[in-house]
Amino acid sequence: MMRPSLRERVEQQRVQRAALGRTRARRTVTRRDGVRLEVDGHWLTGFCGNDYLGLGQHFAVTNALQDAASREGAGGLASHLVCGHHVLHQQLERELADWLGYPRALLFGSGFLANLAVVQALLGDEDLCVQDRLNHASLIDAARLAGCRLRRYPHADAEGALRQLRSVPDGAALLATDGVFSMDGDIAPLRELALVARVQHALLYVDDAHGVGVVGPDGRGSVAAARLGVEAVPLQLATLGKALGGYGAVVLGEAALIEHLAQSARPYLYTTALPPAQAAATLAAVKLARKDQWRRDRLAELIARLRAGAARHGFELLPSDTPIQPLLCGEDARAVAMAQALEAQGFWAAPIRPPTVPEGGARLRITLSALHTASDVDALLDALAWAREAVERGYRADAAQA
Ligand SMILES: *Cc1c(COP(=O)(O)O)cnc(C)c1O
């Protein structure tokens, strides 16, 4: 028997991807200035980033990064348990735990790694992981890699979660959900899920990558917004690369659970620590995120302005109160054409296609930042209206830009 060729398989998949119009192209940014991004020699107004509070280029944040880098260097040196753990990591963990109201925090190289760590460190073959259908890919992969039984429930359906937990009554169970859903912008029904977890003796884990900094009192995220804490949600994830404008992630939780991760989670043990300079930058960003309520107030105004304007123009945005404001396009080609037409008007919103979203759910993922102005939003709305007409007339930009 002939072994299949991996190169041939790759080629088949390339052809298939191209036939479906799902080949993705990276755009190369040559300069960033707040929400403006320079691409191919043109400045675009970005409605595509996750720097919701506009902290990534704040002078206090970049100064902290430069300061610490000049003293401590650019790298992470080693894993935390070898010799990579630095007092700047410790300070950041304490600041995050204090802000979010958790006993302990543990830093990770990224949110993706943190999700792998949590699920793998807790669950084995006999166990159960129950997840929302629209959870982030890293949570799904985490359960697959852990080898546990994975059951998914319809989006935001707490009763569905209950049914899935009941269907596998033996085995320890983790109920995992995004707090704010990354491609939809809506918020999980956390109070209902907490109740389900309690009656089913499951542990509730909330991945609040897009919520922390943005929603809830003092920006403490969707768990705090639901008036829940460590008792109902013994573990939660926040990323440092979104509203906090940096890179990395943190898992917050009960002290014993966090200690277990630090002792046994492979994506914690066998990877280089975040550079201390990056921790210093995020420490500065957290201080700003806690104190600058105006950034969240500005976001709320911009969200309301975008939604009201979209309704006036007859655009249907998915229901969302967060800075993630998706405009459903349906077909892949339509989402891509809309994005291209927007770019021709000087705006960048990312077309999101399957498999990142369900089939038929292609969309423009419009995201807002506290650095946008009301006139940026108004100009985007005009550009969207122009794009819709242009696409209806069969607008096609250079295919190379897809
Ligand atoms: C972005 C994201 C992650 C991954 O975080 P990174 O730090 O970018 O690896 C995990 N979960 C959700 C819901 C996300 O949106």
The ligand as an SDF file (V2000), in Angstrom:
LIG
                    3D

 15 15  0  0  0  0  0  0  0  0999 V2000
   -8.0400   36.1000   21.4670 C   0  0  0  0  0  0  0  0  0  0  0  0
   -8.7010   35.0620   22.2730 C   0  0  0  0  0  0  0  0  0  0  0  0
   -7.9660   34.0520   22.8900 C   0  0  0  0  0  0  0  0  0  0  0  0
   -6.5060   33.8720   22.6400 C   0  0  0  0  0  0  0  0  0  0  0  0
   -5.7570   34.8320   23.2770 O   0  0  0  0  0  0  0  0  0  0  0  0
   -4.3130   35.1800   22.7030 P   0  0  0  0  0  0  0  0  0  0  0  0
   -3.6310   35.8660   23.8240 O   0  0  0  0  0  0  0  0  0  0  0  0
   -4.5350   36.0240   21.5100 O   0  0  0  0  0  0  0  0  0  0  0  0
   -3.6650   33.8700   22.3480 O   0  0  0  0  0  0  0  0  0  0  0  0
   -8.6270   33.1710   23.7040 C   0  0  0  0  0  0  0  0  0  0  0  0
   -9.9580   33.2610   23.8840 N   0  0  0  0  0  0  0  0  0  0  0  0
  -10.7020   34.1980   23.2890 C   0  0  0  0  0  0  0  0  0  0  0  0
  -12.1780   34.2390   23.5320 C   0  0  0  0  0  0  0  0  0  0  0  0
  -10.0960   35.1140   22.4500 C   0  0  0  0  0  0  0  0  0  0  0  0
  -10.8200   36.0230   21.8240 O   0  0  0  0  0  0  0  0  0  0  0  0
  1  2  1  0
  2  3  1  0
  2 14  2  0
  3  4  1  0
  3 10  2  0
  4  5  1  0
  5  6  1  0
  6  7  2  0
  6  8  1  0
  6  9  1  0
 10 11  1  0
 11 12  2  0
 12 13  1  0
 12 14  1  0
 14 15  1  0
M  END
$$$$
